[in-house]
Amino acid sequence: MLMRLNAEVIEKPMVVPDYPRSRIPTQPLLSLASFFQGKSRSDLPSVLDAGNAIFVTSGRVAIALALQQMKIGKGDKVLVPAYHCASMVEPVIWLGATPVFYKINSDTTVDLDDLKSKLSGSTKVLMATNYFGFPQNLADIRRFCDANGLLFLEDCAHSFMGEYRGKPLGSYGDYAIASAMKFFPIYEGGCLVSPSPAIDKVPLESAGLGFELKSAFNALEKGFAYGRMSFLKAVLSVPMWLKNFIWAGVKSGGAAKQTSLGPGASDGGFNFEPSWLHKRASLLSRILIKTVSKSRMAVRRREIYQTLHRSLADLPGCSPLFPTLADGAVPYVYPLVCENLPTIFPLLKNAGVPVIRFAEFLWEGVDASVCPVSVKLSKKCMQFPCHQDLRPEELDWMIKEIRALILGQGSHTK
Ligand SMILES: *Cc1c(COP(=O)(O)O)cnc(C)c1O
């Protein structure tokens, strides 16, 4: 019974083809191990070391709040990378500002020459992303912003942890945002970080008891669905049943009809929902962001990334996006560029391999004339999880499956 109900809660609404749920977890999962440090330790900082932080329900909400703090509105221009997901652009549009898309280089660093050509009097902010956990050319970007009177919004959605030239990621921007749910075993969570004490004054309110419960149940159920915390699952089976019962009642009673209990950001959507702007992250998310071991996160993510690199980089028709793992980086995923991606991607999905395509859909008008690198990566780069909660046997399975599918494809088509 639990399994059936779990599927209902966990399945994300898929854009286009309805692929099966991945066989192993795409995102971190809560278990006792989440809290333990392990033998090897990392002392890499996190964005929380970069300034004052407030906790909201998603990274996109943090982007909107950051732009509001910077007084961005109608008539202003915001420089946005051509390599992006829609949730980076929507808050800009919502505020009435205009996104101006700029080029990235083939190593995903910001193309400063292109930026120069895009400046105008109404350009106020530069948004730049530390893609997949790898630091941007942050010192150069900082200098460029200072020289041109721009504010810098550092997008750390992929880089909750890490450093560049001895300083935490997130500390180069006037504001930084992070998407905590990409790194922690939580249902929802994003952070806005800034050296400015003014962010502490952003009014935030609770999203209500229903939301708090949903956040907690979802974090637990995701773990249960992938075989974590079986002991707790047994203990909680009655409360879980009760919860599903109550949920069904709430839904049929109509109370949940107009307002969803959770943000779309947590269910795989890219939309910006203004109703979540001033909602605080759930208590559980805030507690887990503080208590889950960041050292374990950094060590394991780096280890798993390296294992994936050793196992996948040499596949025919494939090349790693980054030749080496940067020293201060804590990777979000392992990005692999694959010439044959349109064929390979659905095969992987149907086999239940957890595979992500960041920036699969670029904003209307962003084509090869705007940035050829972004279009190439959008079409050919896929990413595999390297999160701290992948078990060794899950990692082995994933690698075998990816290798077999890509090698098998090669022998048929070449
Ligand atoms: C996911 C993502 C965001 C938005 O974060 P959410 O928590 O999903 O709102 C912003 N920037 C990048 C690069 C992202 O991948």
The ligand as an SDF file (V2000), in Angstrom:
LIG
                    3D

 15 15  0  0  0  0  0  0  0  0999 V2000
   17.5930   24.9850  -10.3910 C   0  0  0  0  0  0  0  0  0  0  0  0
   18.2420   26.2550  -10.7940 C   0  0  0  0  0  0  0  0  0  0  0  0
   17.7770   27.5020  -10.3620 C   0  0  0  0  0  0  0  0  0  0  0  0
   16.5080   27.6710   -9.6060 C   0  0  0  0  0  0  0  0  0  0  0  0
   16.4910   26.9250   -8.4380 O   0  0  0  0  0  0  0  0  0  0  0  0
   15.0840   26.3320   -7.9000 P   0  0  0  0  0  0  0  0  0  0  0  0
   15.4080   25.9650   -6.4980 O   0  0  0  0  0  0  0  0  0  0  0  0
   14.7440   25.1740   -8.7790 O   0  0  0  0  0  0  0  0  0  0  0  0
   14.0920   27.4190   -8.0050 O   0  0  0  0  0  0  0  0  0  0  0  0
   18.5280   28.6180  -10.6720 C   0  0  0  0  0  0  0  0  0  0  0  0
   19.6650   28.5240  -11.3950 N   0  0  0  0  0  0  0  0  0  0  0  0
   20.1280   27.3370  -11.8630 C   0  0  0  0  0  0  0  0  0  0  0  0
   21.4050   27.3090  -12.6140 C   0  0  0  0  0  0  0  0  0  0  0  0
   19.4130   26.1670  -11.5880 C   0  0  0  0  0  0  0  0  0  0  0  0
   19.8450   24.9920  -12.0700 O   0  0  0  0  0  0  0  0  0  0  0  0
  1  2  1  0
  2  3  1  0
  2 14  2  0
  3  4  1  0
  3 10  2  0
  4  5  1  0
  5  6  1  0
  6  7  2  0
  6  8  1  0
  6  9  1  0
 10 11  1  0
 11 12  2  0
 12 13  1  0
 12 14  1  0
 14 15  1  0
M  END
$$$$
